[in-house]
Amino acid sequence: MVVALIAVLIAVIPGGGGKAATSTTLTPTTVGTTTSTGPTTTVPPPVSVPLVDAPSKPGCPKLDGSSPTYTHFSAAPPMCINTAKQYTATMLTDVGPITIKLLAAQDPTTVNNFVFLAGYHFYDGTAFHRVVTGFVDQGGDPTGTGSGGPGYSFNGGAPKSASVYTAGALAMANSGSSSSDGSQFFIVVGKGGAELQPLYSYFGQVTSGMAVVNKINADGSASSAGTPKVVHKILKVTVSVS
């Protein structure tokens, strides 16, 4: 079963991105056109967004959408959220919206990071670059290659139990330790998270839009590379506070 083979490690490719692989092999996602002794195989090129450097201390973004766009930072963000409040993310994709309850009280560092990046439009226009059917929809890489990130890493904190990785769980991709969290995330599909170990910061849960998550997943592939047949994009991410 494919999931049983690949749902062992969600690892980060050197350079700051995230990619799921087997426990013994880590190879970058193939992009562009590759030629072998057999027929030429064409796979979708990466969907990337422009690199825009933030000031050294950009501060906390406004959540009304008025903050500028930055896709590269020199340091992890300051604490911008209030853990006593509820944060809800709306991830508008090319096939519809996904609503996510962010778990600020449970994992404030990771939620703060996601809210910070969303407030600076980091995720807008990025692709679900790696989609493994029955397992995960993975995104959050501005380069679209699986090797990109925000320019820093942070320690989000791993959950105590892998039981949190149910359908619709939102967690960070990393190299096997939550200290290597960055910007790449994955949304669990079906029972795909059943064999994951508790190594990935769990910071949100889809409350609406699982049909969208499943549509994106249906356009993925069964291989561990997860090169999608159709590349779906995040148009924008907005965050509301209550």
Secondary structure by P-SEA (a helix, b strand, c coil): cccccccccccccccbbbbbbcccccccccccccccccccccccccccccccccccccccccccccbbbbccccccccccccccbbbbbbbbcccbbbbbbccccccaaaaaaaaaaaaaccccccccccccccccccccccccccccccccccccccccccccccccbbbbbccccccccccbbbbbcccccccccccccccccccccaaaaaaaaaaccccccccccbbbbccbbbbbcc
